[in-house]
Every structure is written in structure tokens, then in C-alpha cells.
């Protein structure tokens, strides 16, 4: 029996947190094919948007989708946005980047990033809280509209983004629910009216985590 644990959008796609596959062995690709057949929302299982770990080891560092999983193994699958996706929204340049593992202390990392890239609004959350780019874009539209109408719940756009993603009006609760965690996958969301400032942020992120 192979145990498959699903997080974030992968959990939403299948409708449950754990699935058992009754096979003596299967490749990661076979497992993804299986999940697609039982998923109500297979679009959330796009292979380029998934981090897959075998017994807490990233499959990308093994044989990728050809990695063989055996009975008794535990596979964890989480949806995260990779590659730096770019959008325009009401005059803002937006960037969404997935990171497979947060190494630095999250609080210090965010403070450093905001200090270094002061022209960019930066937020980062646990990847488990993200159901894909459409989810983030929907929340960002609400944040931008709230700012325009001067009805934000928080003082800063990046904080507004955090509490709306967490569906709460309390910052401390939002951080507890979906805040960035050391050793876990994360999703960085950045937006600015200055495209060059956003590009500099992306360059730093790529050099630090790639």
C-alpha cells in the first residue's frame, strides 16, 4: 500500500487529505495519472505546479516523475506556483513565485526583503494555503479594489493580502494559519507599479533559491 498525502490545491483537487494506492510499486508519474482519474478538478494537478516528496525527499532530486515508489512509502504532494508568473492588474506588475523549501528564518527573511526592495509590496505564505495562481489573483483583485476604495482592513497591501488569503481580520491568526514556515514550501507574492523594482526582487529570489 502506497500512502499519498495531499496538501494545498492537490488536496482540493482530490477532495481528501490522504489517498491509498493498493499497488506494490508505482512511478511518480503513475501516481499523478491515478490522482487525475479520481480528481474533480484535475487542472489543479498540473505537473509543473506540484512539489512531490517521497519519504520527505524531493522527487526532483531523485529520478523526477520516473522515481519508483514502493509499498510502505509515503508520498506528499503540494501545489505551488513555480517559474515566476507575471501579470498586470490595475497598473500593478504582479509576480508569483514558488519556493520548494524555506531555509532562512521566515520573519527575518521577509523583513530583509522588504527593506531591500522598498518599492515592492512583498508577501509570502505557506504553499499549502495556495490553490494555484487563479486563487492568488482573485485575492489580489480584492486587495487592489479595497485600496482604491479606501476600505482595507489593514494598513498595508501586503498585510491585506495575508489576512484575506487566511479569511480572517486578525493578523496574528493569519500568520498562524498560513504564515511562511521554515523547512516548508512557500509562495512569494510581489506587486509594484515599478516593473524594474519588481524585476530586481525576482532576480534576488532566483539567485537565493534556485
Secondary structure, 3 states (H helix, E strand, C coil): CEEEEEEHHHHHHHCCCEEEECCCEEEHHHHHHHHHHHCCCHHHHCHHHEEEEECCEEHHHCCHHHCEEECCCEEEEEECCCCCEEEEECCEEEEEEEECCCCCCHHHHHHHHHHHCCCCEEEEEEHHHCCCHHHHHHHHHHHHHHHHCCCCCCCCHHHHHHHHHHCCCCHHHHHHHHECCCCCCEEEEEEECCHHHHHHHHHHHHHHHC
